[in-house]
């Protein structure tokens, strides 16, 4: 099993969610997060004062999937989230040792 964490632009969330559902990925956790990568934020002007916005709003999608579907899911997220501009986000992949469904103690891939 693999855990995927995708940090994407907030306005791309619905498109990514719809693309994942279309390939049969239903379970995911979505969090609103803030951060920056290489672009280090940007400057804005508010009431005549310029200030640095260095933590930009992003969305983090987390999901655990069978290892055999990793490439398909990553391609789907990349395809739906890409704008081609700086700040599109990142995808991180982790190994998952075990998954346990609390309701009935199912374990492994059947728990996801």
C-alpha positions in Angstrom: 0.0 0.0 0.0 1.1 3.6 -0.7 0.1 6.9 0.9 -0.1 9.8 -1.5 0.0 13.4 -0.3 -0.7 16.0 -3.0 -0.3 19.7 -2.3 -2.3 21.5 -5.0 -3.8 24.9 -5.8 -7.2 25.4 -4.0 -9.1 26.1 -7.3 -8.0 22.7 -8.7 -9.6 20.7 -5.9 -12.9 19.9 -7.6 -11.2 18.9 -10.8 -8.7 16.6 -9.0 -11.5 15.1 -6.9 -13.7 14.4 -9.9 -10.7 12.9 -11.8 -10.0 10.5 -8.9 -13.6 9.5 -8.5 -13.7 8.7 -12.3 -10.9 6.2 -11.8 -12.5 4.6 -8.7 -10.6 6.4 -5.9 -13.2 7.4 -3.4 -11.5 7.7 -0.1 -9.4 10.8 0.6 -8.8 13.4 3.2 -8.6 17.0 2.2 -7.1 19.8 4.4 -6.6 23.5 3.8 -2.9 24.3 4.4 -0.5 27.2 3.9 3.0 27.1 2.6 5.5 28.1 -0.1 8.0 26.5 -2.3 10.7 28.2 -4.4 8.5 31.2 -5.2 8.6 32.3 -1.5 5.2 34.0 -1.8 4.5 37.4 -3.3 4.0 41.1 -2.4 0.6 42.6 -2.0 -0.7 46.1 -1.3 -3.3 46.8 1.3 -4.5 50.3 2.1 -1.4 51.7 0.5 1.0 49.5 2.4 3.1 46.9 0.7 3.6 43.6 2.5 5.0 40.2 1.8 2.6 37.2 1.7 5.0 34.3 2.2 2.5 31.5 3.2 0.2 30.9 0.3 -3.1 29.0 0.6 -3.0 25.4 -0.7 -5.0 22.2 -0.4 -3.5 18.9 0.8 -5.1 15.7 -0.4 -4.1 12.5 1.3 -5.1 9.0 0.3 -3.9 5.4 0.8 -4.1 3.2 -2.3 -3.0 -0.3 -3.4 0.6 -0.2 -4.6 -0.4 -1.4 -8.0 -2.4 1.7 -8.7 0.3 4.2 -7.8 1.3 5.3 -11.3 -2.3 5.6 -12.5 -3.3 7.7 -9.5 -0.2 10.0 -9.7 -0.8 10.5 -13.5 -4.4 11.4 -12.7 -3.6 13.9 -10.0 -0.8 15.5 -12.1 -3.1 15.8 -15.1 -6.0 17.4 -13.2 -3.9 19.7 -11.0 -1.4 21.0 -13.6 -1.7 24.6 -14.8 1.9 24.8 -16.1 2.6 27.8 -13.8 4.8 28.1 -10.7 3.0 27.0 -7.6 1.1 24.0 -9.1 2.2 21.9 -6.1 4.0 18.7 -5.2 3.1 15.0 -4.7 4.8 12.9 -2.0 4.6 9.1 -1.9 5.1 7.0 1.3 5.0 3.2 2.0 2.2 2.2 4.4 3.0 -0.8 6.6 -0.6 -1.5 7.7 -4.2 -0.2 7.4 -6.8 -1.2 9.9 -10.5 -0.4 9.7 -11.7 0.5 13.2 -15.3 -0.6 12.7 -14.6 -4.3 12.0 -10.8 -4.8 12.4 -10.3 -5.5 8.7 -6.6 -5.2 7.8 -4.4 -4.5 4.8 -5.9 -3.5 1.4 -9.4 -4.6 2.3 -9.3 -1.9 5.0 -8.8 0.9 2.4 
